[in-house]
Amino acid sequence: MITQPKTHIIIPARYKSTRLPAKPLLDIHGKPMILWTAQKALQATFADSVCVATDDERIFAVCECAGVPVVMTGEHASGTDRLGEVAEILGLADDDIVINMQGDEPLVPPVLLEQAKNLLVENSDCVMATLCEVIDNYDDFYKNSVVKVVHARQNALYFSRSPMPYDRDAHLTGELGERPKNAYRHLGLYAYRVKLLKEFGTWEQGVLERLESLEQLRILENGQKIAIDIAKVALPLGVDTQEDLDGLNALPIDEFLKF
């Protein structure tokens, strides 16, 4: 009998944050942000399991007290490295799928988690799947905090903090238009095959990953393929700054719960 691969949603959560210390435990409408994120993940009925992965005892205690499955890990340079340890701890099969749901994005629609999972299933030659959305303004196009991705035929070609692709003819004529052409923002939502997670930590950081500070480039630098598609629905903004946090708390609770 052939065993079907299982799907696991894992939420990496770090206490340390340069812009917003103790981010996962910050309050949103009377509840720590990490619990809102876990609640969203638990709404994804297609998943076989959900858990939080952290190296911090305070986050561990909050999740455990709330009845949210949580795994304690060591310290890691990236969320992907942390997921690799969790896969080993839980004994996940190599062909299982792990979805990385960012702990600071408490409003992620479960439909996007499922879209990333299905994209990976449909692209058997890819080790990872992710999503993107159209960039429709030059402010975001030029921001280095907005990660851009160039893709073709559902394959990611490159990720960068720099504006790309470069519209040479438009720059030569000075006719850039109202919005950048063929520009896409990468969304920090991933689906991986467990086999990749186990291998990822054994690969050294490449030149491009170090230059851009983008861990997904390690996969491309090692000759592996990443499937990508445009998100079916908009991804609400995550929490990166105090302003972002204040914005979510400013929403009436009934509007917040509609996401």
C-alpha positions as CSV (number, residue, x, y, z in Angstrom):
1,M,0.0,0.0,0.0
2,I,1.4,3.4,-1.0
3,T,1.4,6.0,1.8
4,Q,0.4,9.5,0.7
5,P,2.6,12.4,1.7
6,K,1.3,14.3,4.7
7,T,1.2,18.1,5.0
8,H,2.5,19.9,8.1
9,I,2.3,23.6,8.8
10,I,5.2,24.8,11.0
11,I,5.4,28.4,12.3
12,P,8.9,29.5,13.2
13,A,8.9,32.1,16.0
14,R,11.9,34.0,17.3
15,Y,11.8,36.2,20.3
16,K,14.6,38.4,19.1
17,S,13.7,41.0,16.4
18,T,15.8,44.1,15.5
19,R,12.8,46.3,14.7
20,L,10.3,44.8,17.2
21,P,11.7,42.9,20.1
22,A,9.5,40.0,21.6
23,K,7.4,40.3,18.4
24,P,5.6,36.9,18.7
25,L,4.3,37.7,22.2
26,L,3.1,41.3,21.5
27,D,-0.6,41.8,22.1
28,I,-3.2,42.0,19.4
29,H,-6.7,42.5,20.7
30,G,-5.9,40.9,24.0
31,K,-4.0,37.8,22.7
32,P,-0.3,37.3,21.8
33,M,0.4,37.5,18.0
34,I,1.7,34.0,17.8
35,L,-1.6,32.6,19.0
36,W,-3.5,34.5,16.4
37,T,-1.1,33.0,13.7
38,A,-1.5,29.5,15.1
39,Q,-5.3,29.9,15.1
40,K,-5.2,30.8,11.4
41,A,-3.0,27.8,10.7
42,L,-5.4,25.5,12.5
43,Q,-8.2,26.7,10.1
44,A,-6.3,25.0,7.2
45,T,-8.3,21.8,7.1
46,F,-6.1,20.2,4.4
47,A,-3.1,20.1,6.9
48,D,-2.3,16.9,8.8
49,S,-0.6,18.8,11.6
50,V,0.2,22.3,12.9
51,C,3.0,23.4,15.3
52,V,5.0,26.4,16.4
53,A,8.8,26.1,16.4
54,T,10.8,28.3,18.7
55,D,14.1,28.5,20.6
56,D,12.6,30.7,23.3
57,E,11.1,29.3,26.5
58,R,8.7,32.3,26.9
59,I,7.1,31.6,23.5
60,F,7.1,27.9,24.2
61,A,5.3,28.4,27.5
62,V,2.6,30.7,25.9
63,C,1.9,28.2,23.2
64,E,1.8,25.2,25.5
65,C,-0.5,27.0,28.0
66,A,-2.9,27.8,25.1
67,G,-2.9,24.1,23.9
68,V,-1.0,25.0,20.7
69,P,1.5,22.2,19.6
70,V,5.0,23.6,20.0
71,V,8.5,22.3,19.5
72,M,11.7,23.6,21.1
73,T,14.7,24.0,18.8
74,G,18.2,25.2,19.0
75,E,19.2,28.6,17.6
76,H,19.3,28.9,13.8
77,A,20.5,31.4,11.2
78,S,17.2,31.1,9.3
79,G,13.6,29.9,9.5
80,T,14.4,27.2,7.0
81,D,17.2,25.8,9.1
82,R,14.8,25.7,12.1
83,L,12.2,23.8,10.1
84,G,14.9,21.2,9.2
85,E,15.5,20.5,12.9
86,V,11.8,20.2,13.5
87,A,11.4,17.7,10.7
88,E,14.1,15.6,12.3
89,I,12.6,15.9,15.8
90,L,9.1,14.9,14.5
91,G,10.5,12.2,12.3
92,L,8.7,13.5,9.2
93,A,9.0,11.4,6.0
94,D,11.2,12.7,3.2
95,D,8.3,13.1,0.8
96,D,6.1,14.9,3.3
97,I,5.4,18.6,2.7
98,V,6.1,21.3,5.2
99,I,4.5,24.8,4.9
100,N,6.4,27.6,6.5
101,M,3.9,30.1,7.9
102,Q,5.6,33.3,9.2
103,G,4.8,33.9,12.9
104,D,4.4,37.6,12.3
105,E,1.7,37.2,9.7
106,P,-1.4,36.5,11.8
107,L,-3.9,37.3,8.9
108,V,-2.6,34.8,6.3
109,P,-5.7,33.3,4.5
110,P,-5.5,29.5,4.7
111,V,-6.3,29.4,0.9
112,L,-2.8,30.7,0.3
113,L,-1.3,28.0,2.4
114,E,-3.2,25.4,0.4
115,Q,-2.2,27.1,-2.9
116,A,1.5,26.8,-2.0
117,K,1.0,23.1,-1.1
118,N,-0.8,22.3,-4.3
119,L,1.8,24.1,-6.4
120,L,4.5,21.9,-5.0
121,V,2.5,18.7,-5.5
122,E,1.9,19.7,-9.1
123,N,5.5,20.5,-9.8
124,S,7.3,17.2,-9.0
125,D,10.7,18.6,-10.3
126,C,10.7,21.4,-7.7
127,V,11.8,21.2,-4.1
128,M,10.0,24.2,-2.9
129,A,6.9,26.3,-3.8
130,T,6.1,29.9,-3.0
131,L,3.8,32.8,-4.1
132,C,4.1,36.3,-5.4
133,E,1.8,39.3,-6.2
134,V,2.0,42.1,-8.7
135,I,3.8,45.3,-7.8
136,D,1.7,48.1,-9.0
137,N,3.6,51.2,-7.9
138,Y,7.2,52.5,-8.0
139,D,7.5,53.2,-4.3
140,D,7.3,49.4,-3.5
141,F,9.4,48.6,-6.6
142,Y,12.3,50.6,-5.3
143,K,12.1,49.6,-1.6
144,N,14.8,47.2,-0.6
145,S,12.5,45.9,2.1
146,V,10.2,44.6,-0.7
147,V,11.7,41.4,-2.2
148,K,11.3,41.2,-5.9
149,V,11.1,37.9,-7.9
150,V,11.6,37.3,-11.6
151,H,9.9,34.1,-12.8
152,A,8.9,32.2,-16.0
153,R,6.6,29.2,-16.5
154,Q,6.0,28.8,-12.8
155,N,9.7,28.7,-12.0
156,A,11.5,31.3,-9.9
157,L,14.5,32.6,-11.7
158,Y,15.9,35.1,-9.1
159,F,15.0,37.0,-6.0
160,S,16.4,40.4,-5.1
161,R,15.9,43.4,-2.9
162,S,16.8,45.6,-5.9
163,P,14.2,46.7,-8.5
164,M,13.9,44.1,-11.3
165,P,13.4,43.4,-14.1
166,Y,15.0,46.5,-15.6
167,D,12.9,48.1,-18.3
168,R,15.7,49.3,-20.6
169,D,13.6,50.9,-23.3
170,A,11.4,52.7,-20.9
171,H,14.4,54.2,-19.1
172,L,16.0,55.2,-22.4
173,T,12.9,57.1,-23.5
174,G,11.9,58.3,-20.0
175,E,8.5,56.8,-20.5
176,L,8.2,54.6,-17.4
177,G,4.4,54.5,-17.3
178,E,2.2,54.5,-14.2
179,R,3.5,51.2,-12.9
180,P,6.6,48.9,-13.3
181,K,6.3,46.2,-16.0
182,N,6.4,42.5,-15.1
183,A,7.3,43.4,-11.5
184,Y,6.3,41.0,-8.7
185,R,6.7,41.0,-4.9
186,H,7.7,37.8,-3.3
187,L,5.5,36.7,-0.5
188,G,7.3,35.0,2.5
189,L,5.2,31.9,2.4
190,Y,6.8,28.6,1.4
191,A,6.0,24.9,0.9
192,Y,9.0,22.5,1.1
193,R,9.6,18.8,0.6
194,V,11.1,17.5,3.9
195,K,14.0,16.0,2.0
196,L,15.1,19.5,1.0
197,L,14.8,20.7,4.6
198,K,17.1,18.0,5.8
199,E,19.7,18.9,3.1
200,F,19.4,22.7,3.4
201,G,21.3,22.9,6.6
202,T,24.2,21.0,5.1
203,W,24.7,23.6,2.3
204,E,26.9,26.5,2.9
205,Q,25.6,30.0,2.3
206,G,26.4,31.1,-1.3
207,V,27.7,34.4,-2.5
208,L,24.2,35.6,-3.6
209,E,22.5,34.6,-0.4
210,R,25.0,36.6,1.6
211,L,24.8,39.6,-0.7
212,E,21.0,39.8,-0.8
213,S,20.4,38.3,2.7
214,L,17.7,36.1,1.2
215,E,17.8,32.4,2.2
216,Q,15.8,31.2,-0.7
217,L,18.7,32.0,-3.0
218,R,20.6,29.1,-1.3
219,I,18.3,26.7,-3.1
220,L,18.8,28.3,-6.5
221,E,22.5,28.4,-6.0
222,N,22.5,24.7,-5.4
223,G,20.8,24.0,-8.7
224,Q,17.4,23.2,-7.3
225,K,14.0,24.5,-8.7
226,I,11.4,26.7,-6.9
227,A,7.8,26.7,-8.2
228,I,6.0,30.0,-8.0
229,D,2.6,31.4,-8.9
230,I,0.6,34.6,-8.3
231,A,-1.4,34.4,-5.1
232,K,-5.1,33.8,-5.5
233,V,-6.0,36.4,-3.0
234,A,-4.2,39.4,-1.5
235,L,-1.9,38.7,1.5
236,P,-2.7,41.1,4.3
237,L,0.4,42.9,5.7
238,G,2.3,41.3,8.4
239,V,3.8,42.9,11.5
240,D,7.3,44.3,11.0
241,T,7.1,47.6,12.9
242,Q,5.3,49.2,15.9
243,E,3.2,51.0,13.3
244,D,2.0,47.7,11.8
245,L,1.1,46.4,15.2
246,D,-0.8,49.6,16.1
247,G,-2.7,49.4,12.8
248,L,-4.0,45.9,13.6
249,N,-5.0,46.9,17.1
250,A,-6.8,50.0,15.7
251,L,-9.0,47.7,13.7
252,P,-12.4,46.9,15.4
253,I,-12.2,43.3,16.6
254,D,-15.1,42.3,14.3
255,E,-13.2,43.6,11.2
256,F,-9.9,41.9,12.4
257,L,-11.7,38.6,12.7
258,K,-13.1,38.9,9.2
259,F,-9.6,38.3,7.7
